[in-house]
Amino acid sequence: MSERDDLVPPVATVGAPASQPAAVVEQAPPATPPLTDPAVPAPGPANPSPDGTLLAFLARDPAGDLRLWLQPLDGGPARPVTLGFQPLEDIHPFGDPSDEDGPQWSPDGARLALVGAHPVDGRSAIWLAGADGLGARLLVDHPALDRSPRWSPDGATMAFTSRWGGRDTLCVAPTDGSGPATLLTDGVHDDRDPTWSPDGAQLAFRRRVPDHPTHHEIYAVTLATGEVRQLTGKAGKAGSKPANRRSPRWAPTRSLIAYVTDEREWNGIAVVNPENGAGWTLADEAGDKADPRWAANSNKVLYVRTHGAYTACCARGTSAARADAIDPGEGVARSPRWLPDGRVVYAFATPGHSPRFVVQEPKTDADRMDLTPTAERPFVEPTPLAFPTGDGVELSGLLYRRAEGSGSAPGVLFLGDGPPARRDAIPQPAEQTLAGAGLVVYAPHLRGTPGFGRPVADGLRAEADTEVEVADLADAAVALGEVGGVDGSRLAIAGRGYGGTLALLAAGGRPGVFAAVVAIDPIVDWDLELDLARSTWRRWLVNQFGLPAGNRGRYALRTPTMFAALIDVPLLLLGSADAPAGRADQLDAFAAILRDLGVAFQREALPANQPEAVTATRIATFLRQAFQSAG
């Protein structure tokens, strides 16, 4: 298997279709506008200026270009800032989300540090610019891929993650441009997520555990001596169990580092004293915790907690018995940050309201100020729907149905990208568009999806030798068919990527359950997929099912060609021009197999960057035609 170091996935172009038997129709998708298009550019992680007047974040403008925006914290519209370079999302090359932290303000509030494209070859580099976008320049100019800039407390030095030869290492460089970057760690282990000590003498970071690609420990390095010390995962100390420990945050006024750990049923937040290694669990209630942030006095921690389809913003005192969920609830909170006056700001979205920033006191019953109020749009408000599986595990999902609908409506299971991706309780263009077309849409959260506890997140491993996903989807279809006003004889299933794979498996593995199937960029060749896949997706697959070479039976149960001959319902295959590497070749091979088997299907090519709502409109048109043909 090859390891990819590129920051942007390669584009796979769908080639011209080969000649087809009479039963197959391949055509270009019609230029049909979406029935509804609730897609709203969601802001990335946002950080307040040191004086608490502005919020800086990246978001795409109406043309789809990523730009820097400044949002006044006293209200009013956000304004874009013109930069002399192309900003990039500050993410790990393989999608590890814990690196991402948004634009970074200098301690004096005069400058911002951002990740942007190098002017020569577009690789990720760190840029410094004034808050007005002027005076932009590279922090350092070297051949590595740089990200995650972090200002020292005095603003004189920048710590950052630099990728050399396929490994991450920590570097520092003077912010005045007077010197080159200095490597602090050896680049052997993958070191990332730097966080400064209050006095600027040390950096804490996370290091990958050798031979355990999903495990990390928290370390600290002293800048003056280069001494590196392991803080977690040490025998005889708190937090000695192997785990993925990440997102370290050094307290502003105390010798404590908060971090996220997955050593228990839910991702929790723990703290460690870097001086003596003592530590304890700070937040271990139900729900996966992430993004811990210390208050200025180090007496409280702000974080987000995902439980089911919802993500709450929580505040907890370091000695408090419980956490307070402070957001309005039944939505998704992201990017929680403290303001200098002790209030908090976070991004919040619900299924019926586009993302906006909220400012409030860190209390449950506090008054809230929407910084970016928007007019309500005709979103469909989903409702939770749980269903039991054959082995007694209860799974759940979100049900979308137009309130004004009457009579018996067809239904569709929409899987998105499938696990481990989540369909959060925010405006989802596909689900909203399909529901706007008169379909009753059920988006189930399957085993392997995070945010539902270890039994669900890791539930595939125990059942890896069975057709558990297909059985669960059949159970989900039964639950959907029993919803009042749903025509159980007209159920379809659709998904993208691994979700598309599962849709094909369910259609072939459970004949008679679904009346139509749609698969977008499905995975059909696991050897090719794992050879080209990004490492986070590859690690998830290997963690759940093992390597294909040693687990042929497990992967055969998840290969659509095993059941392709049994698909006897209308089938639409969509290949997108911006699919992950190798998916176009996989779709070509699968289409050839379907032709040899005499299985009828339609195949269409989607242009790059097509909005999800437009794709969903095409799916809705196909499903309406399929249901009409079925009588």
N, C-alpha and C positions, 0 to 999 in steps of 0.2 A: 504494500500500500504506500502511496506517496503522500507526503505532507505538503500542504499548500501554505504559502506565506503571503499570498496576495490579499489585499484589503477588500477588493470588490470581486464577487464571484464572476467567473468567466461567463460570457453570454453564449448560450446554446441556441443556434438558429435552426428552426424547423425547416427541413428541405421540402422540395416539391414532392407531392405524393406520387407513389408508383401507380401503375394501372390496377384497377380494382375489379373484382367480380361484380355481377349485377346487383348483389345484395348490399353492396357497400356504397355509401355516398360520402364523398370528400369534397368540401367546398369552403370558400372563404366565409367568415362570419358576417352576417348582415350588419350594416351600419345603423343599429337600433339604439337610440338613447336610453339610458337607464330609467326605469319607472320611478325610482327615487334615488337620490345620490346623497346620502348623509355623510359622505367622507369629509371630515374636517381635519386640516393639518394639525396633528397633535404636537404640542411643544415637547421638546426633549427636556432633560434635567435642567432645572433653573437654579441660579444662585443669586442671592441678594447682594447688592453693593454694601461695603462696610458701613456706610452712613444710613442704610436702610431706605434709600429713595428709589432704587431701580432694581429690576429683576432681569438678569441676562439669560437668554436661552437660544437654542437653535430650533428652527422650524422651517418647513417648506412654504414658499409663497404660492399664490394661485397658479403660477406657471410650473410648479414642481421643483423649483430651485431651492436648495438649502441655504438659509440666510441666518445671520445673527439678528436678534430682536431684543429691544429694551422695553420693558413694561414698567410704567410708573407704579410704585407701590401705594400711591394714594388714589389710584383709579385712572381711568382714561385709556385710550387705545395704545397698544404696543406699536412701536415704530421700528422699521427695519434699519439696519446700519450697513452702509456700503463699506466693504472691505477691499483691500488690494490683493486678496487671494481668495481661493475657494475653500470655505470651511468644510470640514468633514465631521461625521459623527465620531465621538471619542469612544470607540469600542475596540475590544480585542479582535484580532483578525478572524477568529473563529466564533465570534458571537458571545463570548463570556460577558454577561451583563454587569458583573460587579465592578468592572473597570470604569464604567461610564459615570461621569460626574458633571458634565456640562461646562460652559465657559467659566474660567477661574479669574476672580478679581484680585488685583494686587492689594496688599494690606492698606495702602493709602487710597485705593479706589480710582487711581488715575489710569490704570491699564488693565487689559484683559489678556489672558493666555488662552489660546484655542488651538485645537488640532486643525490643520489645513493641508491642502495639497502642495507638495514641493513644486516650485515653478518649473523645474526641469523635466521631471518624469511622473509627477502626480502622486508619488508615495507620501505616506503620512508624515508630517513634520509638525513642529510646534512653532506657532507664531505669537508674537507680542504686538499688541496694537493699543492705541488710545481708546478710551471709552467712546469716542466719536468715530472710531474706525481709522483715524489718520495715523501716519507714522508706522505702518505695519512692517515688521521685519522678522526674519527667522531668529529663533533663540540660538540655534547652532545649525551648521550645515555639514552634515556627515552622511555616509551612505546607509545608515540604519533607518528603520521605521520607528518613529517616535509617537508617543501618546501619553495620556494621563498626566498633564503638567500639574504641579503643586508648588505654590509659592512658599518659601520659608517665612517664618513669623516676621522677620525684619524686611522681607521683600528683596533681599540681595541675591538670593540663590533660588534656582528652580530645580526641584526633583522631578523626575519623569521616568516612565518605562520606555526602554529602547530595545528594539528587536534586532538581534545580530545572529545571522546563521541559523535562523529558525528557533532561537531561544530568546526569552525575555530577561533583561537585566535592568538594574536600577542605575540611573545616572544623575549627576548634578551638574549645573552650569551656572555661571554668573549671569544675572538678568540684564546687566548693562552691556553685554556683548564683549566683555574684555578678555574672555578666555574660552577654550574649547570645553566639551563635555568630559566629565571624569566618571569612569565606571566605578561603582561602589560594590557591586557583587559580580560573581564570576561568570554569570551567564550559562551555568551548567544545569541549574535546577528549574528555571523559569521563576523569576522573582517579579512581582507586580503589586499594584495597589499601595503606593507609598503614602505615608501619613507622618507629618512632622511632630516631634515633641514640642511642648510649649517654648522651651528655650532654644530650639533650633539646633541642638547638639546631636540629636539622633533621628533616625527614620525607622518607623515600623513598617513592615510589609508582609505579604504572604508568599510562601515558597511552596512549590509543588513537591510532594513527597516522592522520592524515587520509586519507580515500579508501581505507583498508584496514581494514575493520571487524574482521578477525581478527588484525591486527597491533598489538602494543603495545610500547612501550619503557619503560625504567626512568628515572625522573627523581628529582630531589631539590629540596626547597624549604627555604630558610633562614627560620625564623620571624621573626627580628628585622628582616630587610630585605625579605622577600618575594621574594628572588631565586630563580628557577627555573632549574635546570641539567639538561640532558640527559646521562645517564650511559652509555647503550647505544645502538647503532645509529648511531654517529658514524663517518663516513668515516675510514679510516686507523687505527681502533682495533679491538681485539678485539670480536667480536660485532657487526660492522657489517652483516651480512646481514639483510635484512628478516625478521622472525619475530614470533611471539607470545611475548613475554617478560612473565612474570607472577609472582605470589606472592613479592614481594621480602621478604627478612628481613635486618635489620641485625645484624651480629655484636655480641655483648654487650661485647667488649673490644678489638675490632680495627676498623680502617677498611676493612671488607669488607661487601658486600651479596650474599647468595646469592639466586638467582632461578631459575625454571623457564623453559626455552626450547625451542622446537620446530624449531630451525634445521637439525637433522640427522635421521637416519632415525628416532630415538627421541626423545621428550621428555627432555632432559637437565637437569642442574643446573650452572649456571655462577656465577661470582663476579665482581664488579667493585669496584674501589677508587674510592670516590666523590671522592677528592681528585685523582687524576690520570687516571681513566678506564681504567687498566690492568685487564685481566681475563683469566680463563682458564676452561676447562671443568673442573668438579670431578668430575662423574659422567656418563659417557656409555656405560656398558655396555648390553647389550640390555635392553629394557623401558622403558616410559614412567614417568619419575620425577615425583613431586609432593610438595608439603607439606614443604619443607626446614625443619629446625629446628637452630639452633646449640646446642652445649653451652655451659655457663656460661663455660668458659675459651676458647671460640671455636676449639678445636683439632679438633672433630669436628662432623659434620653428620648428623642423623638424617633419613630420608625414607622414602617408600614407593615401590615399584617394581612396576608392573603388566606382566606378561609372560604372554600368553595369558589363561587364565581366572583366574590367581592373582595376588595382590598381596602382596609381601613387605615387611617392615619391615627397613630397611637402615641400617647405621652406617658412616661412612667418615671417616677422618682427612683433614684438608685437604692433607696431603702423602702420603697413602697411595696405593699402587699399585692397590688394589682395594677393593671394598666387601664388608662381611660381612652376609649375610642372617641376621638374629638370631631370627626367629620360627620356630614349629614347621614351617612349610611347608605347601603344598597347601591354602591357604585364602586369606582376604582380610584383610589388616591395614589399619587406618585410624587416623588421628588419633595419630601418634607424638609423644610429648612427653618431654622430659628432666625428671627429678626433681632436687630440690636436692642429693641425695646422690650423683648421678652415674648412678643407675639410670634405666631408661626405662619408660614405660607406654604401651600402645597397645591399641586394640580389635582383636579377632581372631575370625574366624568361619570355619568350614569347612562344606562341604555337609552334614555330619552333626552339626554342633554349632552351637547358637545363639550369637549374638555375646556375648563377655564381654571384660572388661579383663584384661590380663596385665602383670605387673611383673617385670623381670629386669635383670641386668647387660647392658650393650650388647655381648654376645659370643654367638657362635653356639651354644656348648655350655653356656650358663649355665642354672642352675636357674630355673624359672619358677613364679610364683605366680598362680593364677587368683583374681582379686578377686571374681568373680561366678560361682562354680561353680553349674551347673544340672544337674538330672537329665537323663540322655540320653533323647531322644525317638525315636520310630520313624522316623527319617529314612532315606531311600534314599541310599546313597553312590553318586554318579555316577562314571563312569570317562571319561577323555578318549577321543575318537574323531576321527581325522583322515580327510579324504577328498580325493582329487585332483579338480580341476575340468578341464573340457575344454580350457582354455588353459594347463594346467600349473601353475596356482597351487594350493598346498595350503592348504585351510581346515580348521578343526577345530571341535569342540564338545564338549558333555558329554552322556553317555548315562546315562539313569536307568532302572533295572530292578530290580524286587523280587527279592531273592535266592531267595525261596521259590517263585517262579513255576515252573510246569511246562508242558510242551507248547508249542505255537506261539501266540504272542501278537501282537495287532495293534500297530502302531507309529504314532507321531504326531510330526511335526516341529513343535516349538513355537518360535515366533519372538519371543515377547514383543513389545516395541515396535519391534523391528527396529533396524537401524543408524540412528543412531550409539549407541543404548542398548546396554548390556552386560548379559548374564546372568552375573553373577559367581559364583564358586564359594562361595556361601553358601547357607543354606537358602532355596530358592525355593518359595513356596507353590504356584504353579501346577504346576511340574514334579513336586513331591512328591505333590500330590493326584492328578495324572493317573497317575503311576507306582503310587500306592496303589490305584488303580482297576483295576490289571492291565494297563495299557498300557506299552509300551516307549517312552520319551520321548527324543527327540534334540533338544537345543537348540544349533543351529549358530551359530557366530560368522561372520557374513557380511562381505563386503567393505564397507568404510565403518565398521567397528567399531574403536574405539581399543584399544590394548594389544597389537596384533599386528604392529606395525611399519608404516612408511609404505606399503609395497606393498598392505597390506590396508586400512589406515585411509583411504588416498586412492585405493584401487583402482578406485572407480567412475568417476572422471573419465576415465581412459584408455579405458574401455569404455562411456561414457555413451550412445553411439549404438547400442548393442546390447541384447539381452535378457539381459544377463549375470546378473542376479539370478535370473531364472526358470531359466536353464540351471544355475546353481549349486545351486538348490534341487532340481532333478531329480537332479543328481549326489549331493546329500546324501541324497535318498530312496533311491537305489541303494545307498549305503553303509549306510543303516539297514536296508534289506531284506536285506542280506547278513550282518547280525549273526545269530549263531546263536540260534535260538529265536524269531526274528521272522518273522511271516507277511508276506512281501513283497507279497501280493495285498490285504492289508488295511492300507493306510497312509493316514493323514490328515494334514492340515496346518492349523495354527491360529496366529493372531497378533492383536496389538492395535495400533491406530494404523497406522503404516507397516508393521509386521509383518502386520497384517490385510490391507493393500493387497497385499503380496507374496504372502500366502496365496491371495487371489483371483486374482492374476495367474498363479500357478503352477498353480492348478486349471484355469483356462481356457486357459493357454498351453501346457500339457503334458497334454493329455487322456490318460487311461489310467494316469497315474502315481499319482494320489491317489483314494481311494475316498470321501472326505468332506472338507469344508472348513468352518472356523469363522473368522469375521472380527469383531473387536470394534472399534467406532468406526473403521472403515477410512477412508482418504483416497481420495476419488474425483474431487474437483474441485480441481486445483492452483491455479487462480487464486484461488478462495475461501480455500483453505488458506493460501497465502502472504500474503494480505491480512490475515488474522486471527492468523497464527502469531506466537509469541514469537520474539524476534530470534535467539536461539541456534540454534533449530531452522531458522529461515529462512536463516540464514547457512550452515548445513551444507548445506542443499539447493542454494542458489545456488552454493556452492563446488564441489559435485559436478556439478550439471547445468545451471547457469546459470538465468536468469530464464525463466519459462514463455513470456512474450511472444516471446522471441527463440529459444526452443528447443522449439517445439511437438512436434517429432518425438520428442525425448528424453522429454518428459513423457507423450506419448501411449503410449509403450512401458511407462509406469508408471501408466497409468490403467485401472482394472479394467473400465470399460465397453467397452474395445477388445476384450476377450476374453470378455465376459459371456455371449454367446450359446453359447459352447462349454462352459460349465459344465454337466455332465450327471450330477453326483453330489450326494448330500444336502448342503445348504448351510444353515448357521445364521448369521444376522446378529444381533449383539448390540449394542445401543446403550445406553451408560451415561449416567446423569443428570449425572455430573460429567465428561463428555468435554470436550476442549478446544473452544473457541469454533468454531462452524461445522460441527462433525462431525455433529450431528443433522440439519441441513439436507442435508448431503452424503449421509447414509444414506437420508433420505427420497427424494432424487432417484435414488439407485441402486436402491432398491426399486421405484420406478416404472418404471425401465428394465427391470428383471428381469420385471415383470409384462407389459410390452409385448412382451417377447421370449418369454414363456411359460416362463421358467425357474422351476422349483419352488424354494422356499426357505421356511425358517422364520425369523421375526423376533421377538425378545423385547427387552423393556426392562429394564435393570438399575438398581436404585436407587443413589442416591449413596452413596459410601463403602462399597460392598460389598466385603468382603475378597476378595482374589484367589483364595484357596482355595475360596470358595463359588462363584465364577464358574467355576473349573476343574471343580468337581463337576458343574455343569450341562453343561459341555463333555463330560465323560466320559460322562454319561448319553446325550447326543445321539450320541456316537460309537459307543457300544455298540449303540444302536438302529439306527444307519446300517449298521454291520457285519452285524448280524443280518438286516436287510432284504436286504442284498446276497447273503445265503446263505453 
